[in-house]
Amino acid sequence: MENTNKYIAENCSIIINSCDHYKDIWELFFSCLNEQWPECQVDIYLNTESENFEYKNLKFINIENEKRKNMAWGGRLVDTLSLINHKYAICLYDDFLVENRIDISQIKNCINWMEENEDIAVFYFFNNIGLNTKDGLYDGFELIGKRNDYRLNSAPALWRIETLMHLTGKQDNPWAWECFGTARTYSLVDRFYCAENTNEKIFDYKHELGGGIRRGKWVSSVVEPLIKKYNLKLNLNERGVSSELLSKDKYSLYWKVNFIITGFKMVGFKAFIFIISAVKTKLKTWIK
């Protein structure tokens, strides 16, 4: 176990994607991380605008750059990636509240496989929708289809930093990055892997609910038991509580229009790839 932790720390860093507005979740997130990976020695980069944070023995690397306050999400991610000396990064979001032991042996395996195969861009720790191939090369993982939706996504993952930087634009936001940014992957020869359905316990959080925050509000069934467990003082009323029905708390028309405009700015007419796919999915839902 000690050798595994040392190997991971020598070969990769951890990026927690966040923003200053979400700093109220940091203590809860790192309480979970510290319990489920108590031997963690990995450099941790908190990707936010200006705030810093410390928690027990976790190894935080403070990011000093005044310009980050005016950067979009994509610019901050690129800036963070440029600071890391390792080739790989475990990428997480601040509301991915891990509830069981992190499987570091599988993370070590993924690093080994990427060291041996420079064309592997990523190992996602959850399954990706669409047509994947069980090529049998990497135990517990399958090859994501070359034209799959969300081939680029924010699920917990081990990324090759060079490739992730190539796929991220400085004006991207996290929603458009997944939906429209996926088109950037279609021209790459790199391989993208995701966990098989039976292997989604590497980083185990309530992904089916989207994590601990939804549309900027707390998901009470996720956070309340953890707040009690770690004896934290979090006032859920300040942020508010979200509906746990995925059909609720929909985005406004204004948000959707800006989202589509952002997509065209990011990838040009390739934005139609996602738009057409989304319309087809919606039509299938209505037909049912």
C-alpha positions in Angstrom: 0.0 0.0 0.0 2.8 2.4 0.9 4.6 1.7 -2.4 1.4 2.3 -4.3 0.8 5.6 -2.7 4.4 6.7 -3.3 4.2 5.6 -7.0 1.0 7.6 -7.6 2.4 10.7 -5.9 5.6 10.5 -8.0 3.6 10.2 -11.3 0.5 12.3 -11.0 -1.3 15.2 -9.3 -4.9 15.8 -8.3 -7.0 18.7 -9.7 -10.2 19.7 -7.9 -12.2 21.9 -10.3 -14.1 24.5 -8.3 -14.7 28.2 -7.9 -14.6 30.7 -5.0 -18.5 30.7 -4.9 -18.4 27.0 -4.0 -15.9 27.3 -1.2 -18.6 26.3 1.3 -18.3 22.7 0.1 -14.6 22.4 0.3 -14.4 21.2 4.0 -17.0 18.5 3.2 -15.2 17.4 0.1 -11.8 17.1 1.7 -13.3 15.4 4.8 -14.5 12.7 2.4 -11.3 12.5 0.5 -9.1 12.4 3.6 -11.2 9.5 5.1 -11.3 7.5 1.9 -7.7 8.0 0.9 -6.0 8.6 4.3 -2.5 7.8 3.0 -2.7 10.3 0.1 0.6 11.9 -0.7 -0.4 13.4 -4.0 0.0 17.1 -4.8 -3.5 18.7 -4.8 -4.3 21.7 -7.0 -7.6 23.5 -6.1 -8.6 25.0 -9.4 -10.5 28.1 -8.3 -10.2 31.9 -8.8 -8.3 33.2 -5.8 -9.1 31.3 -2.5 -6.6 28.9 -0.9 -7.5 26.0 1.5 -5.8 23.6 3.8 -7.0 20.4 5.4 -5.0 18.2 7.8 -2.1 16.4 6.1 -3.3 16.8 2.6 -0.6 18.3 0.3 -2.1 21.5 -1.3 -0.1 23.4 -3.9 -1.3 27.0 -3.8 -1.8 28.7 -7.1 -0.6 32.3 -7.2 -1.9 34.2 -10.2 -4.0 37.4 -9.9 -5.2 37.1 -13.5 -7.2 34.0 -12.6 -9.9 36.2 -11.2 -10.8 37.3 -14.7 -10.3 33.9 -16.4 -13.1 31.7 -17.6 -13.3 28.1 -16.3 -11.3 26.8 -19.3 -8.5 29.4 -18.8 -8.1 28.5 -15.2 -8.0 24.8 -16.0 -5.3 25.3 -18.7 -3.4 27.6 -16.2 -3.5 24.9 -13.5 -2.4 22.1 -15.9 0.5 24.2 -17.0 1.8 24.4 -13.4 2.0 20.6 -13.0 5.3 18.8 -13.5 3.7 15.3 -13.8 2.4 13.8 -17.0 -0.9 12.7 -15.4 -3.7 14.2 -13.3 -6.6 12.8 -11.5 -9.4 15.3 -12.3 -12.4 15.7 -9.9 -15.1 18.2 -9.2 -15.7 19.8 -5.8 -19.1 18.1 -5.2 -17.9 14.6 -6.0 -18.2 13.5 -2.4 -16.5 10.1 -2.3 -18.2 7.7 0.2 -16.0 4.5 0.0 -12.3 3.7 -0.2 -10.7 5.0 -3.3 -9.2 2.0 -5.3 -5.6 3.2 -5.6 -4.4 -0.1 -7.0 -6.6 0.5 -10.1 -5.3 4.1 -10.3 -1.7 2.7 -10.3 -2.7 0.2 -13.0 -4.0 3.1 -15.2 -0.8 5.0 -14.7 1.2 2.0 -15.7 -0.9 1.4 -18.8 -0.6 5.1 -19.9 3.2 4.9 -19.4 3.3 1.9 -21.7 0.9 3.4 -24.3 1.4 7.0 -25.2 -1.8 7.0 -27.3 -4.1 6.6 -24.3 -5.6 10.0 -23.4 -7.7 9.1 -20.4 -9.2 6.4 -18.1 -12.6 7.5 -16.9 -13.6 5.9 -13.6 -17.2 5.6 -14.7 -18.9 4.1 -17.8 -19.5 6.2 -20.8 -22.8 6.1 -22.7 -22.8 4.9 -26.3 -21.1 2.1 -28.3 -18.0 1.0 -26.4 -15.7 -1.9 -27.2 -14.5 -4.4 -24.7 -11.1 -4.9 -26.2 -9.8 -6.9 -23.3 -6.6 -5.0 -23.1 -7.0 -3.3 -19.7 -8.9 -5.2 -17.0 -12.1 -3.4 -16.0 -12.1 -0.9 -18.8 -13.5 -0.6 -22.3 -12.7 1.5 -25.3 -15.0 4.5 -25.9 -16.4 4.7 -29.4 -14.7 7.3 -31.6 -18.0 9.2 -32.2 -19.6 8.8 -28.8 -21.4 11.7 -27.2 -19.6 12.9 -24.1 -16.3 11.3 -25.1 -14.9 14.4 -23.3 -16.6 14.6 -19.9 -16.1 15.7 -16.3 -16.4 12.2 -14.7 -13.6 11.3 -12.2 -10.7 10.3 -14.4 -6.9 9.9 -14.8 -5.9 12.2 -17.7 -2.8 12.6 -19.7 -2.2 16.3 -19.1 -0.8 17.2 -22.5 -4.0 15.8 -24.2 -6.3 17.5 -21.7 -4.7 20.9 -22.4 -5.1 20.3 -26.1 -8.8 19.6 -25.6 -9.5 22.6 -23.4 -10.1 26.2 -24.7 -9.5 29.2 -22.5 -13.1 30.5 -22.9 -14.7 27.1 -22.3 -17.2 26.6 -19.5 -17.6 23.1 -17.9 -21.0 22.4 -19.5 -20.0 23.4 -23.1 -16.6 21.7 -22.7 -18.4 18.4 -22.3 -21.1 18.8 -24.9 -19.4 20.7 -27.7 -15.8 20.0 -26.7 -16.3 16.4 -27.5 -16.1 17.3 -31.2 -12.4 18.2 -30.6 -11.7 14.5 -29.8 -13.0 13.2 -33.1 -9.9 14.2 -35.0 -7.5 12.6 -32.5 -6.0 9.1 -32.9 -5.7 8.9 -29.1 -7.7 6.2 -27.3 -10.3 7.0 -24.6 -11.2 4.4 -22.0 -13.9 4.2 -19.4 -14.7 1.8 -16.6 -17.0 -1.1 -17.4 -20.4 -1.0 -15.7 -19.2 -3.5 -13.2 -16.1 -1.5 -12.3 -17.5 1.9 -11.2 -16.2 1.8 -7.6 -12.7 3.3 -8.1 -14.0 6.7 -7.0 -17.4 5.9 -5.5 -19.8 8.9 -5.2 -23.5 9.4 -5.9 -23.0 10.2 -9.6 -26.5 9.2 -10.4 -27.6 12.3 -8.5 -24.8 14.5 -10.0 -22.9 14.8 -6.8 -23.5 17.0 -3.7 -24.6 20.2 -5.6 -27.2 20.4 -8.4 -27.9 23.7 -10.3 -26.0 25.5 -7.5 -28.1 24.0 -4.7 -27.4 21.2 -2.2 -28.6 17.7 -2.9 -29.9 17.0 0.6 -29.8 13.2 0.5 -26.1 13.3 -0.5 -24.8 16.0 1.8 -26.9 15.7 5.0 -25.6 12.3 6.1 -22.0 13.4 5.4 -22.4 16.7 7.2 -23.6 14.7 10.2 -20.9 12.1 9.8 -18.1 14.6 9.9 -19.8 16.9 12.4 -19.6 20.0 10.2 -21.5 23.2 10.5 -23.0 23.9 7.1 -26.2 25.9 6.7 -28.0 24.4 3.8 -30.5 27.3 3.7 -27.8 29.8 2.5 -27.4 27.9 -0.8 -30.8 26.3 -0.8 -31.8 22.7 -1.5 -32.3 21.3 -5.0 -35.0 19.0 -6.2 -33.6 15.5 -6.8 -35.8 14.9 -9.8 -33.6 15.4 -12.9 -36.6 16.9 -14.7 -36.7 19.8 -12.2 -34.6 22.9 -11.9 -34.2 23.2 -15.7 -32.0 25.8 -17.3 -33.6 29.0 -18.6 -34.0 29.8 -22.2 -31.4 32.6 -21.8 -28.9 30.1 -20.5 -29.6 27.6 -23.3 -29.1 30.3 -26.0 -25.8 31.4 -24.5 -24.8 27.8 -24.2 -25.3 27.2 -27.9 -23.5 30.4 -28.8 -20.6 29.3 -26.7 -20.6 26.0 -28.5 -20.2 27.7 -31.9 -17.4 29.9 -30.6 -15.6 26.8 -29.3 -15.9 24.5 -32.3 -17.6 26.3 -35.1 -20.1 24.4 -37.2 -19.1 21.2 -35.4 -21.4 22.4 -32.7 -24.2 21.0 -34.9 -22.9 17.5 -34.0 -24.1 17.9 -30.4 -27.2 19.9 -31.2 -28.5 17.3 -33.7 -27.7 14.4 -31.3 -29.5 16.3 -28.4 -32.6 16.9 -30.6 -32.7 13.2 -31.6 -32.5 12.2 -27.9 -35.3 14.6 -27.0 -37.5 13.3 -29.8 -37.0 9.7 -28.7 -38.0 10.7 -25.2 -41.2 12.4 -26.5 -42.1 9.4 -28.7 -41.8 7.1 -25.7 
